[in-house]
Amino acid sequence: MDQNLETKIRMLRSLSVFADTDEQSLDRMATVLKEVELADGELLFQIGDAGDSLYIIRHGKIKIHDGNYVFTVLGAGEIFGEYALIDDKERSASATSEGPSLLYRLTRKDFYEYANRYGSIKDGVLRLLIGRLRDCHVLEEQLTQKNKEISRQRDKIENQRDEIKAQKDMKDKLFSIISHDLRGPVSSLGGLCGIMNMFVEEELFDDLLEMIEEVDQEVGQLSGLMDNLLNYASQELTQIPYNPEMVRLSEIVRYLIQTMHLSAKSKQIELSSQVEDSLEIWADRNSTDIILRNLVGNALKFTPEGGSITVSASANNDRVNINVADSGIGMSDEKVGSLFKLNAKSTYGTKGEKGIGLGLQLVSEFTRLNQGTISLVSKEGMGTTFTINLPAKPAQT
């Protein structure tokens, strides 16, 4: 017998799919196997080619792939392309040799010729196809589970990304609050240094001592304010904290006037409260403090020397109106209409005070957070009054 034929027969007998095929059938099948030699990197077939043959690897390796994506690499004794024996669909993947390879090829025509004569050959190929289908089913299940896991991981990553972005946005917002709220008191301290120098030059030591005591109190209050704001911003927040409670409004306004006293004094502005001690609101204390501090800070910024600012409040059924009225320079209707827009530009105050253009946007947002509304009346040269309307008690559920 031809040595090459014997090699083919031994190869067929070694394959598990033909374990139950009688030797005579295998001997006959070996006679029609054709040799295919491939060089390293040589393409056997590609996606879209017509398929009409099964291949058995004698030696070497075959890469099954789609472009650069590799599905698998097959070695000696493995079979591929078997679906081409039962249909004429185009190849669904490409096959390329990795190193020199020798294959045995069984065409569809030869298979049917011998399968009709020798049923055990047909049975062997049928077992191969069934095995492949089972493998495909298992692979499909694995892919389904993997896709579900990938989907879960993607959702988790997207949620983490959204949370990180929300934290970053909140950090930016909180530090904008810090910048806005500290700018006024720090600027006032700088201005008072000039006044203190004047007292020294004119030897007004009693006035100087009195001012030093006020500055010392202001620095202490400013330090407390800074600690509160930094503690507020140090939390890993994704949204503005909202912890409503019954708040005595006069306490917030009294502390506000204390912390902004020197800012008002540096411009000789009368800053006063007309809030009854008994008046309460249902609100988040921290954000309400920020609302009023921003409104009073803006009033100080746009009120000339010798002016006045008054914080007042009145009950209106189950709501409370809080007014911050100043005798400042006022605003045009056009300016009023653009105040709360995101692209609103900061303007300089009556003594060149700088701003960052975010104060009133924060006021509006914090007011909505507290289930409130904001409105204003302003006239150029006559001043401005902001009105914050907040709940007087929790909403009925």
MOURHU-V416673 format. One record per backbone hydrogen bond with DSSP energy under -1.0 kcal/mol. CO is the residue of the C=O (numbers start at 0). NH is the residue of the N-H. Records with the same first field share a line. If there is no record, write none. Layout:
CO = NH, NH
This chain:
1 = 5
2 = 6
3 = 7
4 = 8
5 = 9
6 = 10
7 = 11
8 = 12
9 = 13
11 = 14
14 = 17
15 = 18
17 = 20
21 = 25
22 = 26
23 = 27
24 = 28
25 = 29
28 = 31
33 = 104
35 = 102
37 = 100
38 = 41
41 = 96
44 = 94
45 = 48
48 = 90
51 = 107
53 = 105
54 = 79
55 = 103
56 = 76
58 = 101
60 = 97
61 = 73
62 = 95
63 = 70, 71
64 = 93
65 = 68
68 = 65
71 = 63
73 = 61
74 = 77
77 = 56
79 = 54
80 = 83
81 = 84
82 = 85, 86
90 = 47
93 = 64
94 = 43, 44
95 = 62
96 = 40
100 = 37
101 = 57, 58
102 = 35
103 = 55
104 = 33
105 = 53
106 = 110
107 = 111
108 = 112
109 = 113
110 = 114
111 = 115
113 = 117
117 = 120, 121
118 = 122
119 = 123
120 = 124
121 = 125
122 = 126
123 = 127
124 = 128
125 = 129
126 = 130
127 = 131
128 = 132
129 = 133
130 = 134
131 = 135
132 = 136
133 = 137
134 = 138
135 = 139
136 = 140
137 = 141
138 = 142
139 = 143
140 = 144
141 = 145
142 = 146
143 = 147
144 = 148
145 = 149
146 = 150
147 = 151
148 = 152
149 = 153
150 = 154
151 = 155
152 = 156
153 = 157
154 = 158
155 = 159
156 = 160
157 = 161
158 = 162
159 = 163
160 = 164
161 = 165
162 = 166
163 = 167
164 = 168
165 = 169
166 = 170
167 = 171
168 = 172
169 = 173
170 = 174
171 = 175
172 = 176
173 = 177
174 = 178
175 = 179
176 = 180
177 = 181
178 = 182
181 = 185
182 = 186
183 = 187
184 = 188
185 = 189
186 = 190
187 = 191
188 = 192
190 = 194
191 = 195
192 = 196
193 = 197
194 = 198
195 = 199
196 = 200
197 = 201
198 = 203
199 = 202
202 = 204
203 = 207
204 = 208
205 = 209
206 = 210
207 = 211
208 = 212
209 = 213
210 = 214
211 = 215
212 = 216
213 = 217
214 = 218
215 = 219
216 = 220
217 = 221
218 = 222
219 = 223
220 = 224
221 = 225
222 = 226
223 = 227
224 = 228
225 = 229
226 = 230
227 = 231
228 = 232
229 = 233
234 = 236
244 = 282
246 = 280
247 = 250
248 = 252
249 = 253
250 = 254
251 = 255
252 = 256
253 = 257
254 = 258
255 = 259
259 = 263
260 = 264
261 = 265
263 = 268
264 = 267
266 = 305
269 = 308
271 = 310
275 = 278
278 = 248
280 = 246
282 = 244
283 = 287
284 = 288
285 = 289
286 = 290
287 = 291
288 = 292
289 = 293
290 = 294
291 = 295
292 = 296
293 = 297
294 = 298
295 = 299
296 = 300
297 = 301
300 = 349
301 = 328
303 = 306
306 = 269
307 = 326
308 = 271
309 = 324
310 = 273
311 = 322
313 = 320
315 = 318
317 = 391
318 = 315
319 = 389
320 = 313
321 = 387
322 = 311
323 = 385
324 = 309
328 = 380
331 = 335
332 = 336
337 = 340
340 = 343
348 = 351
352 = 348
357 = 361
358 = 362
359 = 363
360 = 364
361 = 365
362 = 366
363 = 367
364 = 368
365 = 369
366 = 371
367 = 370
372 = 388
374 = 386
376 = 384
378 = 381, 382
382 = 378
383 = 325
384 = 376
385 = 323
386 = 374
387 = 321
388 = 372
389 = 319
390 = 281
